[in-house]
Amino acid sequence: MTIKLYCFGESGNAYKAALPLELSGLDWEPVFVDFFHGETRTEAFRQINPMGEVPVMIDGDLTLTQSGVMQMHITEKTGRFGGRDADEVRQVLRWMFWDNHKLSSLAGPARFMANFLPEEKRPQEAVGWLQGRLNSAYKVLDAHLEGRDWIVGDGPTNADFCCCGYLYYPEPFGFDRAEWPNIDRWLDGLAALPGWKHPYDLMPGHPSDRA
């Protein structure tokens, strides 16, 4: 049965689920959610996810929300991306939680406010504050990746898929790959994996659609 992922191209959190789905070889398809025209706030969508958020994964009778849970489900189905032993499993979870608290939770709002809000409504002080906090997170990730190809172990894991969620997007939000050579190399390594796709190629929805 085909797994359905409710998503849209601009969502880094949706990309965290779409990318391992694509790399896992599981049968899946994206279902476009028109976030920018308020679909996630509709009663119909709230029947799918009462939290009113993307992504949502439907696998048969199972409905999952939150990208990290979806990644764990993919690991349970395929045996991939979760870590090879108990220590790696713990380390993968450690970096997933770190990303959700220190990286993506800041990168998502910074990118949204700096690019998708009307210019006159952009809270520049808030964007600057988020970018400052993000700079500290980039330092942590770049230092960890010194001499490493992957965040945990010797292959891609859910830790990588979490932490890369927002870092391939072209819209400016204070992240310049050239300033972080280890992150830059790591992102190139992920992009070299067979089956890798950029978020705008993997999921429907692109800023140009609203131009």
ZIHU-V911692 format. One line per field, one symbol per residue. phi: phi as a letter, one per 40 degrees, with the letter a starting at -180 (. if undefined). psi: psi as a letter, one per 20 degrees, with the letter a starting at -180 (. if undefined). A space follows every 50 residues. Layout:
phi = ???
psi = ???
This chain:
phi = .ccbbcaaccccccccccccdcccgccaacbcbcdcbgccccccccccbd cgbbcbbbbgccbbbgcccccccccccbgbgbhcadccdccccdccccdc cbbccbcdccccccbbcddcbcccccccccccccdccccccccccdgbcb cbgbacbcccccccdbccccccagbbdccbcccdcccccccccdgcbcdc ccbchadccbc
psi = ppppoprqhiohhhhhhhghgghhjqorqqoppmgikjhijqhghhhgoh ikqqrpponcippqrphhhgghggghhijqjiqhrhghgghghghghggh hhfhihgghggghihiqqhijpnhhggggghghhhhghggggghiojqhq hpbkrqrhgghghigiiiqippkjoohhinhhgggghhggiippiqqqhi hhqqpqhhhj.
